[in-house]
Amino acid sequence: MRRTIPLWITAVCGFVLIVAHFSPYTESWGEATMIWFDVLASVAFILGGGNLLKIHLKKISDRAAGWAYSAITILAFVVTLYVGLVKWGAPPAQQQECYGEAFARLPLADFPVTYSVEGTIPEKSVGAPLPPSVRRQLRGSPEKPPLPLGEGWGEGGLAKRRKHPHPNPPPEGEGTLANPLPEGEGTLDFHGWMAPDQKRDLADYQEQLRWKCAVLRLSKAAQPPGPLAGKVAYHVDHEVLAFTGHMTEADRDALLALGQSEAWRQAVEALYEKTQRVAEVSVTFVPPGFDAEKAKAISDAVRFDPQRMVLGVQGPMSADRRDALCRQFPLGRPLPEGGPGREALLAELTARGPLSQEQIEAFHLALNGAWSVEELVKVLNVAGLGEEVPKTACEMFQEQQRGARNIQPKKPKGKDQQLSRVQVAIIEQFASGDVLTAERLHEELIDGPATLAGSLEAAAAVELAAELAPGAPGPGDARAGLLASASRTLRGLYTLNDKQAAALDTFFEKTPSRRQRNKDLGVAMMKKGPLTREQSDWLLDDYRQQLAWQRSVGELFLEAQKETFHEDCEYKFPWSGEYRAAGTPFWWLYEYAFKPLTATMFAMLAFYVASAAFRAFRAKNVEATLLLVTAFIILLGRTFAGALLTGWLPDWLYPLRIENLTDTIMAVFNTAGTRAIFIGIALGIASISLKVLLGI
């Protein structure tokens, strides 16, 4: 019986998995079977662990031979199990770190605003509940609210004169969409602010366009007021109010106006206090041209004191702000092959010491991979290609309500916007200039033309207003039309659209600075041979300064997090991290105990295999000879010696090089033999199992 039941379970699971693999109809059976298999495997591991403890504890208590090894085994088992299960020392998951945010405890019941739109929660055919991320915040009501749809219910103001105690209107333009849902709908109430992942979970809950449109309208309504958009959030799983960066007095007042409860006021005041803290670090070097004004341009919370050489930030620092501070060095200028810039750089290097032919080739190869004007123009032109923009759920639902049958999920392809000759000339002039910063090109390609176009539009509006004013004489209408036409031409020919602007930012985020480029050049050439001390210093000294600045920014980032870390870490789900994260005790045990022991075991096994092969070779038959030759090829193919022994073979004999012979043996002959062995094992297990089950 002890063998029959496990064999029956194994047989049933095996046959179900085989059938599920070949039949789409039974695919769900295989998934359910695998879940039960995981459950049984977990039980087996638990029983195995208990049996391990029982055997070794008995051995220790009886002082049997080898009891000391049993004690070491139990100690290693318990320690590894503990540090792995409790995730001792493991940092929170990356999405739980919430860099740049400060937290304040606020239970969901104390959140002052609830937003409402027309709609009803659909019933799923399988009876599945709402997604866990919104289950505590979303409620459905069969009655319509007395306020206009899309408004929120908060504390104070008009609340005292209405049936519901808390009206608080949402930001203009974000509460109610045009063409609301048809009459007869109930009300969807969302308590709090909706996060993007909550919107996605709700939209995936039901595929009906009516529901997706209601979710879209609700997500637009359940957002912080306009001045606070992108700054404040509510994390319902943590039950905390979060603020990103430095909170100004205007931000605090806007938050306090949302509610009047004591819990809300305390949470806002706690956030304000946390975001006023200043973290500072001393710096030994600053990028060229970096001053207090440039620091403030990055963010109002960043400050730099050139007298004391102190870099500081007020409030928590986000990763984006940290990266922006690190990217304060001029970019490397494009150096096309055969151009004067590349030849001048090579002359500077050769003047400080000789270079071999291989080093010169590595020099040119490294520079050929750098960015170029043609590459940037191509990236911006590709980003400017018109594409089919997906329709919103409400747009498709409106088409459905009008009787459309073949609803297309995307809008027609938009108009292409390619760079003009003037814009290409601006990029070429930028690439040949002395100061290559992304901010400068951004200003010349985007900010400058947009500002000028805005000025022309404003002037056109003034002229038109003067023409339409009662009793105004002057030919303002003609001039207004001329200015408006010039503005449209300027925007069409000399500005970038949003996709092109984003592509420009992404391109330069990946482009190394001039100092980084020189360092990469030095590393590439040193792989081919040594450089003189003068050459390496000339290539690396500037990068050492850049690295010192980036380290200072990293220290500032850590200091800014330390200001709120000890108070906020309890909200960040410490068990959410990876138990094998680098630096954790479990990682240390794996890297410095388990892996060396495993390597030792396999090394001993290799010697046993070698001795067995030697004994087989002494038999002096064909099989033993093939075994020895194959083993010798595999062993040599895994080492550098094998590549050196056959590296002289010409290209037409490339397959006979030892490393290639090794790959061929492992991919063809070894795979075929392994498959045959596993097929035989499977057939043997199945036949023995059937024999036991059927009593044959």
C-alpha positions as CSV (number, residue, x, y, z in Angstrom):
1,M,0.0,0.0,0.0
2,R,2.9,2.3,0.8
3,R,4.1,1.9,-2.8
4,T,0.7,1.6,-4.5
5,I,-0.8,5.0,-3.5
6,P,2.3,7.0,-4.6
7,L,2.5,5.0,-7.8
8,W,-1.2,5.7,-8.5
9,I,-0.7,9.4,-7.9
10,T,2.4,9.5,-10.1
11,A,0.7,7.5,-12.9
12,V,-2.4,9.7,-13.0
13,C,-0.4,12.9,-13.0
14,G,1.9,11.5,-15.7
15,F,-1.0,10.5,-18.0
16,V,-2.8,13.8,-17.4
17,L,0.3,15.8,-18.3
18,I,0.9,13.7,-21.5
19,V,-2.7,14.2,-22.6
20,A,-2.7,17.9,-21.8
21,H,0.5,18.3,-23.8
22,F,-1.1,17.0,-27.0
23,S,-4.7,18.2,-26.5
24,P,-5.6,22.0,-26.3
25,Y,-8.9,21.1,-24.7
26,T,-7.2,19.5,-21.7
27,E,-4.5,22.2,-21.3
28,S,-6.1,23.4,-18.1
29,W,-5.9,19.9,-16.6
30,G,-2.2,20.0,-17.0
31,E,-2.0,23.4,-15.2
32,A,-4.1,22.1,-12.3
33,T,-2.0,18.9,-12.1
34,M,1.2,21.0,-11.9
35,I,-0.2,23.0,-9.1
36,W,-1.0,19.8,-7.2
37,F,2.4,18.5,-8.1
38,D,4.0,21.6,-6.5
39,V,1.9,21.0,-3.4
40,L,3.0,17.4,-3.1
41,A,6.6,18.3,-3.8
42,S,6.4,20.9,-0.9
43,V,5.0,18.2,1.4
44,A,7.8,15.8,0.3
45,F,10.5,18.4,1.0
46,I,9.0,19.1,4.5
47,L,8.9,15.4,5.3
48,G,12.4,14.9,3.9
49,G,13.7,17.7,6.1
50,G,12.0,16.2,9.1
51,N,13.4,12.8,8.3
52,L,16.9,14.4,7.9
53,L,16.6,15.9,11.4
54,K,15.4,12.6,12.9
55,I,18.2,10.5,11.4
56,H,21.0,12.8,12.3
57,L,19.7,13.7,15.8
58,K,19.5,9.9,16.6
59,K,23.0,9.5,15.3
60,I,24.2,12.3,17.6
61,S,22.3,11.0,20.6
62,D,23.8,7.4,20.1
63,R,27.3,8.9,19.6
64,A,27.5,6.7,16.5
65,A,30.4,6.9,14.1
66,G,30.4,10.2,12.2
67,W,28.1,12.0,14.7
68,A,30.2,15.2,14.4
69,Y,29.4,15.3,10.7
70,S,25.7,14.9,11.6
71,A,26.0,17.9,14.0
72,I,27.6,20.0,11.2
73,T,24.9,18.9,8.8
74,I,22.0,19.8,11.1
75,L,23.6,23.2,12.0
76,A,24.1,24.0,8.3
77,F,20.5,22.9,7.5
78,V,18.9,25.0,10.3
79,V,21.0,28.1,9.6
80,T,20.3,28.0,5.8
81,L,16.7,27.3,6.4
82,Y,16.3,30.2,8.8
83,V,18.1,32.9,6.8
84,G,16.3,31.8,3.7
85,L,12.8,31.7,5.1
86,V,13.0,35.0,7.1
87,K,15.0,36.7,4.3
88,W,17.5,37.9,6.9
89,G,19.2,41.0,5.7
90,A,17.4,41.0,2.3
91,P,16.6,44.5,1.1
92,P,13.0,45.3,0.0
93,A,12.0,44.7,-3.7
94,Q,13.0,47.5,-6.1
95,Q,9.4,48.6,-6.5
96,Q,9.1,48.8,-2.7
97,E,12.1,51.1,-2.2
98,C,10.1,54.1,-3.2
99,Y,13.1,56.3,-3.8
100,G,12.4,60.0,-3.5
101,E,9.2,59.5,-1.4
102,A,8.5,60.3,2.2
103,F,5.8,58.4,4.0
104,A,3.3,59.2,6.7
105,R,0.9,56.7,8.3
106,L,-2.7,57.2,7.2
107,P,-5.3,54.4,7.5
108,L,-7.6,54.2,4.5
109,A,-10.6,55.1,6.7
110,D,-9.1,58.5,7.4
111,F,-8.5,59.3,3.7
112,P,-10.8,62.3,3.1
113,V,-11.8,62.0,-0.5
114,T,-14.0,59.6,-2.4
115,Y,-14.5,60.0,-6.2
116,S,-17.6,58.8,-8.1
117,V,-18.6,58.2,-11.7
118,E,-21.5,56.4,-13.4
119,G,-21.1,52.7,-13.8
120,T,-21.7,49.3,-12.3
121,I,-19.3,46.5,-11.3
122,P,-19.8,43.7,-13.7
123,E,-20.3,40.1,-12.6
124,K,-17.7,37.7,-13.9
125,S,-19.0,34.3,-15.2
126,V,-16.6,32.4,-12.9
127,G,-17.6,34.5,-9.9
128,A,-14.1,36.0,-9.4
129,P,-13.9,38.8,-6.9
130,L,-12.4,42.2,-7.7
131,P,-8.6,42.5,-8.0
132,P,-6.9,42.6,-4.6
133,S,-5.3,45.9,-5.4
134,V,-8.6,47.7,-5.5
135,R,-10.8,45.5,-3.3
136,R,-10.7,47.8,-0.3
137,Q,-11.2,51.1,-2.2
138,L,-13.9,50.4,-4.9
139,R,-17.6,50.2,-4.1
140,G,-20.6,50.0,-6.4
141,S,-23.9,51.8,-5.6
142,P,-27.2,51.4,-7.5
143,E,-28.0,55.1,-7.0
144,K,-26.6,58.2,-8.7
145,P,-24.7,60.8,-6.6
146,P,-26.3,64.2,-6.1
147,L,-23.1,65.9,-7.4
148,P,-22.0,66.1,-11.0
149,L,-20.3,62.8,-12.1
150,G,-16.6,62.7,-11.6
151,E,-16.5,64.9,-8.5
152,G,-15.1,63.7,-5.2
153,W,-16.5,63.7,-1.7
154,G,-14.1,65.3,0.8
155,E,-14.2,67.2,4.0
156,G,-15.2,70.9,4.4
157,G,-16.7,73.6,2.2
158,L,-20.0,72.8,0.5
159,A,-20.2,69.5,2.4
160,K,-22.2,71.1,5.2
161,R,-25.0,72.1,2.9
162,R,-25.5,68.7,1.1
163,K,-26.7,65.3,1.8
164,H,-23.2,63.8,1.6
165,P,-20.8,65.3,4.1
166,H,-17.7,65.6,1.9
167,P,-17.8,67.1,-1.6
168,N,-14.5,68.1,-3.0
169,P,-14.3,68.8,-6.8
170,P,-11.6,67.2,-8.8
171,P,-9.1,69.2,-10.8
172,E,-10.5,70.8,-13.9
173,G,-10.4,68.7,-16.9
174,E,-9.8,65.5,-15.1
175,G,-13.1,64.7,-13.4
176,T,-15.7,64.1,-16.1
177,L,-15.2,63.0,-19.7
178,A,-17.4,64.2,-22.5
179,N,-20.2,61.8,-23.5
180,P,-20.7,59.9,-20.2
181,L,-22.1,56.4,-20.0
182,P,-25.8,55.9,-20.9
183,E,-28.5,56.6,-18.3
184,G,-29.5,53.9,-16.0
185,E,-26.0,53.2,-14.6
186,G,-25.3,53.1,-10.9
187,T,-22.3,54.7,-9.2
188,L,-18.7,53.6,-8.9
189,D,-17.1,55.0,-5.8
190,F,-13.3,55.0,-5.3
191,H,-11.9,55.9,-1.9
192,G,-8.5,57.4,-2.4
193,W,-6.3,58.1,-5.5
194,M,-6.0,55.5,-8.2
195,A,-2.5,54.3,-9.1
196,P,-1.6,53.1,-12.6
197,D,-1.4,49.4,-11.6
198,Q,-4.8,49.6,-10.0
199,K,-6.3,51.1,-13.2
200,R,-4.7,48.2,-15.2
201,D,-6.0,45.6,-12.8
202,L,-9.5,47.1,-13.0
203,A,-9.5,47.3,-16.8
204,D,-8.4,43.7,-17.1
205,Y,-11.2,42.5,-14.8
206,Q,-13.8,42.6,-17.5
207,E,-13.4,42.9,-21.3
208,Q,-16.7,44.9,-21.9
209,L,-16.1,48.3,-23.4
210,R,-18.8,49.8,-21.1
211,W,-16.7,48.7,-18.1
212,K,-13.4,49.7,-19.5
213,C,-14.8,53.2,-20.2
214,A,-16.1,53.5,-16.7
215,V,-12.6,52.5,-15.3
216,L,-11.0,55.1,-17.6
217,R,-13.4,57.9,-16.3
218,L,-12.9,56.8,-12.7
219,S,-9.1,56.7,-13.0
220,K,-9.2,60.3,-14.4
221,A,-11.4,61.4,-11.6
222,A,-9.6,59.7,-8.7
223,Q,-6.3,61.7,-9.0
224,P,-4.7,64.4,-6.8
225,P,-5.7,68.0,-7.6
226,G,-3.7,69.7,-10.4
227,P,-0.9,71.4,-8.4
228,L,-0.3,68.1,-6.6
229,A,-0.3,65.8,-9.6
230,G,2.8,63.7,-9.8
231,K,3.9,64.7,-6.3
232,V,1.5,63.0,-3.9
233,A,0.2,59.5,-3.8
234,Y,-1.6,57.1,-1.5
235,H,-0.3,53.5,-1.1
236,V,-3.2,51.5,0.1
237,D,-1.2,48.3,0.8
238,H,1.1,50.3,3.1
239,E,-1.7,52.6,4.3
240,V,0.6,55.6,3.9
241,L,0.4,59.0,2.4
242,A,3.5,59.6,0.2
243,F,5.1,62.8,-1.1
244,T,7.8,62.9,-3.7
245,G,10.7,65.4,-3.3
246,H,10.4,68.6,-1.4
247,M,7.0,69.9,-0.2
248,T,6.5,73.6,-0.4
249,E,4.1,75.6,1.8
250,A,1.7,75.9,-1.1
251,D,1.7,72.1,-1.5
252,R,1.1,71.6,2.2
253,D,-1.8,74.1,2.1
254,A,-3.3,72.4,-0.9
255,L,-3.2,69.0,0.9
256,L,-4.6,70.4,4.1
257,A,-7.6,71.9,2.1
258,L,-8.6,68.4,1.1
259,G,-9.7,67.4,4.6
260,Q,-10.2,68.6,8.1
261,S,-9.8,65.5,10.2
262,E,-7.0,65.4,12.8
263,A,-5.5,62.2,11.3
264,W,-5.3,63.9,7.9
265,R,-3.7,67.0,9.3
266,Q,-1.1,65.0,11.3
267,A,-0.2,63.0,8.2
268,V,0.3,66.1,6.1
269,E,2.3,67.9,8.8
270,A,4.5,64.8,9.2
271,L,5.2,64.7,5.5
272,Y,6.0,68.4,5.5
273,E,8.4,68.0,8.3
274,K,10.2,65.0,6.6
275,T,10.6,66.8,3.3
276,Q,12.2,69.9,4.9
277,R,15.2,68.0,6.1
278,V,18.4,68.8,4.2
279,A,21.1,66.3,3.3
280,E,24.6,67.6,2.4
281,V,27.9,66.2,1.3
282,S,31.3,67.8,0.6
283,V,32.6,67.6,-2.9
284,T,36.2,67.9,-4.1
285,F,35.3,68.5,-7.8
286,V,32.4,69.9,-9.7
287,P,31.6,69.6,-13.4
288,P,32.7,72.5,-15.6
289,G,30.1,75.3,-15.5
290,F,28.2,73.8,-12.6
291,D,27.0,76.4,-10.1
292,A,24.1,77.2,-7.8
293,E,21.9,78.3,-10.7
294,K,22.5,75.1,-12.6
295,A,21.7,73.1,-9.5
296,K,18.5,74.9,-9.1
297,A,17.6,74.4,-12.7
298,I,17.7,70.6,-12.1
299,S,15.4,71.0,-9.1
300,D,14.4,73.7,-6.6
301,A,15.4,71.2,-3.9
302,V,19.0,70.8,-5.1
303,R,21.5,73.4,-3.8
304,F,25.2,74.0,-4.2
305,D,27.4,76.3,-2.2
306,P,30.6,77.0,-4.2
307,Q,32.3,78.7,-1.2
308,R,32.0,75.6,1.0
309,M,32.0,73.2,-1.9
310,V,28.9,71.5,-0.5
311,L,26.2,69.8,-2.5
312,G,22.8,69.4,-0.8
313,V,19.2,68.4,-1.4
314,Q,16.1,69.2,0.6
315,G,13.8,66.2,1.1
316,P,14.2,62.7,-0.3
317,M,16.1,62.4,-3.6
318,S,14.6,60.4,-6.5
319,A,16.7,58.2,-8.8
320,D,15.9,60.5,-11.7
321,R,17.2,63.5,-9.9
322,R,20.4,61.6,-8.9
323,D,21.0,60.6,-12.6
324,A,20.4,64.1,-13.7
325,L,23.1,65.3,-11.4
326,C,25.5,62.7,-12.6
327,R,25.0,63.7,-16.2
328,Q,26.6,67.1,-15.9
329,F,29.6,66.5,-18.1
330,P,29.9,67.4,-21.8
331,L,29.3,64.6,-24.2
332,G,31.9,63.1,-26.4
333,R,32.1,64.8,-29.8
334,P,31.5,62.5,-32.8
335,L,34.9,61.7,-34.4
336,P,34.3,60.2,-37.9
337,E,37.0,58.0,-39.4
338,G,39.5,60.0,-41.4
339,G,38.2,63.3,-39.8
340,P,40.6,65.9,-38.3
341,G,39.2,65.3,-34.8
342,R,40.0,61.6,-34.7
343,E,43.5,62.2,-36.2
344,A,44.2,64.9,-33.6
345,L,43.2,62.6,-30.8
346,L,45.4,59.8,-32.1
347,A,48.3,62.3,-32.5
348,E,47.9,63.3,-28.8
349,L,48.2,59.7,-27.8
350,T,51.2,58.8,-30.0
351,A,52.9,62.0,-28.7
352,R,52.8,60.5,-25.2
353,G,54.1,57.0,-26.2
354,P,54.1,54.4,-29.0
355,L,51.1,52.4,-30.0
356,S,51.1,49.0,-31.6
357,Q,49.0,48.3,-34.7
358,E,46.5,46.2,-32.7
359,Q,46.1,49.2,-30.3
360,I,45.5,51.6,-33.2
361,E,42.9,49.2,-34.6
362,A,41.2,49.0,-31.2
363,F,41.3,52.8,-31.0
364,H,39.4,53.1,-34.4
365,L,37.0,50.3,-33.5
366,A,36.0,51.9,-30.3
367,L,35.4,55.3,-31.9
368,N,33.4,53.7,-34.7
369,G,30.9,52.7,-32.1
370,A,30.4,56.2,-30.8
371,W,27.4,58.3,-31.7
372,S,27.2,60.3,-34.9
373,V,25.1,63.1,-36.4
374,E,23.6,60.7,-38.9
375,E,22.6,58.3,-36.2
376,L,20.9,61.0,-34.1
377,V,19.1,62.4,-37.2
378,K,17.9,58.8,-38.0
379,V,16.6,58.3,-34.4
380,L,14.7,61.6,-34.5
381,N,13.2,60.9,-37.9
382,V,12.1,57.4,-36.9
383,A,10.5,58.9,-33.8
384,G,8.7,61.4,-36.0
385,L,7.0,58.8,-38.1
386,G,3.3,58.8,-37.8
387,E,1.8,55.8,-36.2
388,E,-1.6,54.4,-35.3
389,V,-2.6,55.7,-31.9
390,P,-4.8,53.3,-29.8
391,K,-8.3,54.5,-29.1
392,T,-9.5,54.9,-25.6
393,A,-12.1,52.6,-24.3
394,C,-14.6,55.4,-24.2
395,E,-14.0,56.3,-27.8
396,M,-14.7,52.7,-28.9
397,F,-17.7,52.5,-26.6
398,Q,-19.2,55.6,-28.1
399,E,-18.7,54.0,-31.6
400,Q,-20.5,50.9,-30.3
401,Q,-23.4,53.0,-29.0
402,R,-23.7,54.6,-32.4
403,G,-24.2,51.2,-34.0
404,A,-20.7,50.6,-35.4
405,R,-20.0,47.0,-36.0
406,N,-16.4,46.8,-37.1
407,I,-14.7,48.9,-34.5
408,Q,-11.0,49.5,-35.1
409,P,-8.9,49.7,-31.9
410,K,-6.5,52.3,-33.4
411,K,-6.9,55.7,-35.0
412,P,-5.6,56.3,-38.6
413,K,-1.9,56.8,-38.9
414,G,-0.8,60.3,-38.2
415,K,1.3,62.6,-40.3
416,D,5.1,62.1,-40.4
417,Q,7.3,64.8,-39.0
418,Q,10.8,64.7,-40.2
419,L,13.7,67.0,-39.4
420,S,14.1,70.0,-41.6
421,R,17.4,71.1,-43.1
422,V,17.6,73.8,-40.5
423,Q,17.2,71.3,-37.7
424,V,19.9,69.0,-39.2
425,A,22.2,72.1,-39.5
426,I,21.6,72.8,-35.8
427,I,22.6,69.3,-34.9
428,E,25.7,69.4,-37.1
429,Q,26.7,72.8,-35.5
430,F,26.1,71.4,-32.1
431,A,28.3,68.3,-32.8
432,S,31.2,70.5,-33.9
433,G,30.9,72.9,-31.0
434,D,33.0,73.3,-27.9
435,V,30.2,72.6,-25.3
436,L,28.3,69.4,-26.0
437,T,25.5,69.1,-23.4
438,A,22.1,67.6,-23.9
439,E,20.6,70.7,-22.3
440,R,22.1,73.0,-25.0
441,L,20.8,70.9,-27.9
442,H,17.4,70.6,-26.2
443,E,17.2,74.4,-25.9
444,E,18.2,75.0,-29.5
445,L,15.9,72.3,-31.0
446,I,12.9,72.5,-28.6
447,D,12.8,75.3,-26.1
448,G,14.0,78.2,-28.3
449,P,11.6,77.6,-31.3
450,A,8.7,76.8,-29.0
451,T,9.3,80.1,-27.0
452,L,9.5,82.1,-30.3
453,A,6.4,80.4,-31.6
454,G,4.6,81.2,-28.4
455,S,5.6,84.8,-28.6
456,L,4.3,85.0,-32.2
457,E,1.0,83.4,-31.1
458,A,0.7,85.9,-28.3
459,A,1.4,88.8,-30.6
460,A,-1.2,87.5,-33.1
461,A,-3.8,87.3,-30.3
462,V,-3.0,90.9,-29.3
463,E,-3.3,92.1,-32.8
464,L,-6.6,90.3,-33.3
465,A,-8.0,91.6,-30.1
466,A,-7.1,95.1,-31.1
467,E,-8.9,94.6,-34.4
468,L,-12.0,93.2,-32.8
469,A,-12.2,95.9,-30.1
470,P,-15.0,98.4,-30.6
471,G,-13.8,101.4,-32.6
472,A,-10.3,100.0,-33.2
473,P,-8.9,101.5,-36.4
474,G,-5.8,99.7,-37.7
475,P,-5.2,96.7,-40.0
476,G,-4.7,94.3,-37.0
477,D,-6.5,91.4,-38.7
478,A,-4.0,91.0,-41.5
479,R,-1.1,91.3,-39.2
480,A,-2.6,88.8,-36.7
481,G,-3.0,86.3,-39.6
482,L,0.6,86.8,-40.7
483,L,1.9,86.3,-37.2
484,A,-0.3,83.2,-36.7
485,S,0.9,81.8,-40.0
486,A,4.5,82.4,-39.0
487,S,3.9,80.6,-35.7
488,R,2.4,77.6,-37.4
489,T,5.3,77.4,-39.8
490,L,7.8,77.7,-37.0
491,R,6.2,75.0,-35.0
492,G,5.9,72.7,-38.1
493,L,9.5,73.2,-39.4
494,Y,11.6,74.0,-36.4
495,T,10.2,72.2,-33.4
496,L,10.1,68.5,-32.3
497,N,7.0,66.6,-31.3
498,D,6.7,64.9,-28.0
499,K,7.9,61.6,-29.3
500,Q,11.0,63.2,-30.9
501,A,11.7,65.1,-27.7
502,A,11.5,61.9,-25.7
503,A,13.8,60.1,-28.2
504,L,16.3,62.9,-27.9
505,D,16.4,62.6,-24.1
506,T,16.7,58.9,-24.3
507,F,19.5,59.1,-26.9
508,F,21.7,61.3,-24.8
509,E,21.0,59.4,-21.6
510,K,22.8,56.5,-23.2
511,T,25.6,58.6,-24.8
512,P,28.8,58.6,-22.7
513,S,30.5,61.8,-21.8
514,R,33.9,62.8,-23.3
515,R,35.6,61.6,-20.1
516,Q,33.8,58.3,-20.2
517,R,34.7,57.9,-23.9
518,N,38.4,58.5,-23.2
519,K,38.3,55.9,-20.4
520,D,36.7,53.4,-22.7
521,L,39.3,54.1,-25.3
522,G,42.1,53.4,-22.8
523,V,40.5,50.2,-21.6
524,A,40.1,49.0,-25.2
525,M,43.7,49.7,-26.1
526,M,45.1,48.2,-22.9
527,K,43.4,44.9,-23.8
528,K,45.7,44.8,-26.8
529,G,48.9,45.9,-25.0
530,P,50.2,48.2,-22.2
531,L,50.1,51.9,-22.4
532,T,52.7,54.3,-21.0
533,R,52.0,56.0,-17.7
534,E,51.6,59.3,-19.5
535,Q,49.1,57.9,-22.0
536,S,47.0,56.3,-19.3
537,D,47.0,59.4,-17.1
538,W,46.0,61.6,-20.0
539,L,43.1,59.3,-20.8
540,L,41.9,58.5,-17.3
541,D,42.6,61.7,-15.2
542,D,39.5,63.5,-16.4
543,Y,37.4,60.4,-15.8
544,R,38.7,60.1,-12.3
545,Q,37.3,63.5,-11.6
546,Q,33.9,62.5,-13.1
547,L,33.9,59.4,-11.0
548,A,34.6,61.4,-7.9
549,W,31.6,63.7,-8.7
550,Q,29.4,60.7,-9.3
551,R,30.5,59.1,-6.0
552,S,29.6,62.4,-4.2
553,V,26.2,62.4,-5.8
554,G,25.7,58.8,-4.8
555,E,26.7,59.6,-1.2
556,L,24.1,62.5,-1.3
557,F,21.5,60.1,-2.6
558,L,22.2,57.7,0.3
559,E,22.2,60.6,2.9
560,A,18.9,61.8,1.6
561,Q,17.4,58.4,2.0
562,K,18.8,58.0,5.4
563,E,16.9,61.0,6.6
564,T,13.6,59.0,6.2
565,F,14.8,55.4,5.9
566,H,14.6,54.4,9.6
567,E,11.1,55.9,9.9
568,D,9.7,54.6,6.6
569,C,11.4,51.2,6.2
570,E,8.6,49.5,8.2
571,Y,6.2,50.4,5.4
572,K,8.3,49.0,2.6
573,F,7.6,45.2,3.0
574,P,11.1,44.0,3.9
575,W,10.0,40.4,2.9
576,S,9.3,41.5,-0.6
577,G,13.0,41.4,-1.6
578,E,14.9,38.5,-3.1
579,Y,16.4,36.2,-0.5
580,R,19.4,35.6,-2.7
581,A,20.1,39.3,-3.2
582,A,23.9,40.1,-3.2
583,G,25.2,40.8,0.3
584,T,22.5,38.9,2.2
585,P,23.5,36.0,4.6
586,F,21.9,33.5,2.4
587,W,23.9,34.8,-0.6
588,W,27.1,34.7,1.5
589,L,26.4,31.0,2.5
590,Y,25.7,30.1,-1.1
591,E,28.8,31.9,-2.6
592,Y,31.4,31.1,0.0
593,A,30.2,27.8,1.5
594,F,27.9,25.9,-0.9
595,K,29.7,26.7,-4.2
596,P,33.2,25.8,-2.9
597,L,31.9,22.5,-1.4
598,T,30.1,21.7,-4.7
599,A,33.2,22.5,-6.7
600,T,35.2,20.2,-4.4
601,M,32.7,17.4,-4.8
602,F,32.7,17.6,-8.6
603,A,36.5,17.8,-8.7
604,M,36.7,14.6,-6.7
605,L,34.1,13.1,-9.0
606,A,36.2,14.1,-12.0
607,F,39.2,12.2,-10.7
608,Y,37.0,9.1,-10.1
609,V,35.7,9.4,-13.7
610,A,39.3,9.8,-15.0
611,S,40.4,6.7,-13.1
612,A,37.5,4.7,-14.4
613,A,38.2,5.8,-17.9
614,F,41.9,4.7,-17.4
615,R,40.8,1.3,-16.2
616,A,38.4,1.0,-19.2
617,F,41.3,2.0,-21.6
618,R,43.3,-0.9,-20.2
619,A,40.7,-3.2,-21.6
620,K,42.1,-2.2,-25.1
621,N,38.8,-2.4,-27.0
622,V,37.2,0.0,-29.5
623,E,34.6,1.3,-27.0
624,A,37.2,2.1,-24.4
625,T,39.3,4.0,-27.0
626,L,36.3,6.0,-28.1
627,L,35.5,6.8,-24.5
628,L,39.0,8.0,-23.7
629,V,39.4,10.1,-26.9
630,T,36.0,11.8,-26.4
631,A,36.7,12.5,-22.7
632,F,40.1,14.0,-23.6
633,I,38.6,16.2,-26.3
634,I,35.8,17.4,-23.9
635,L,38.3,18.2,-21.1
636,L,40.7,20.1,-23.4
637,G,37.8,21.9,-25.1
638,R,36.8,23.4,-21.8
639,T,40.2,25.0,-21.1
640,F,42.3,27.7,-22.7
641,A,45.0,25.1,-23.6
642,G,42.6,23.4,-26.1
643,A,42.1,26.6,-28.0
644,L,45.8,27.3,-28.1
645,L,46.6,23.8,-29.3
646,T,44.4,24.0,-32.4
647,G,44.2,27.7,-32.9
648,W,46.7,27.6,-35.8
649,L,44.4,25.6,-38.0
650,P,43.2,27.5,-41.1
651,D,39.6,28.7,-41.5
652,W,38.7,25.8,-43.8
653,L,39.6,23.4,-41.0
654,Y,37.6,25.4,-38.5
655,P,35.3,22.5,-37.5
656,L,38.4,20.5,-36.4
657,R,39.4,22.9,-33.7
658,I,39.0,21.4,-30.3
659,E,36.5,23.9,-29.0
660,N,34.3,23.3,-32.0
661,L,34.7,19.5,-31.7
662,T,33.6,19.8,-28.1
663,D,30.5,21.8,-29.1
664,T,29.7,19.2,-31.8
665,I,30.1,16.2,-29.5
666,M,27.9,17.8,-26.7
667,A,25.2,19.1,-29.1
668,V,24.9,16.0,-31.3
669,F,26.3,12.8,-29.9
670,N,25.8,13.6,-26.2
671,T,22.2,14.9,-26.8
672,A,21.2,11.8,-28.7
673,G,22.6,9.5,-26.0
674,T,21.0,11.4,-23.2
675,R,17.6,11.3,-24.9
676,A,17.9,7.6,-25.4
677,I,18.8,7.1,-21.8
678,F,15.8,9.2,-20.6
679,I,13.4,7.5,-22.9
680,G,14.6,4.1,-21.5
681,I,14.2,5.4,-18.0
682,A,10.7,6.6,-18.6
683,L,9.7,3.3,-20.2
684,G,11.2,1.4,-17.4
685,I,9.4,3.4,-14.7
686,A,6.1,3.2,-16.6
687,S,6.4,-0.6,-17.0
688,I,7.5,-1.3,-13.4
689,S,4.7,1.0,-12.2
690,L,2.0,-0.8,-14.3
691,K,3.4,-4.1,-13.1
692,V,3.0,-3.2,-9.5
693,L,-0.4,-1.5,-10.0
694,L,-1.9,-4.4,-11.9
695,G,-0.2,-7.1,-9.8
696,I,1.4,-8.8,-12.8
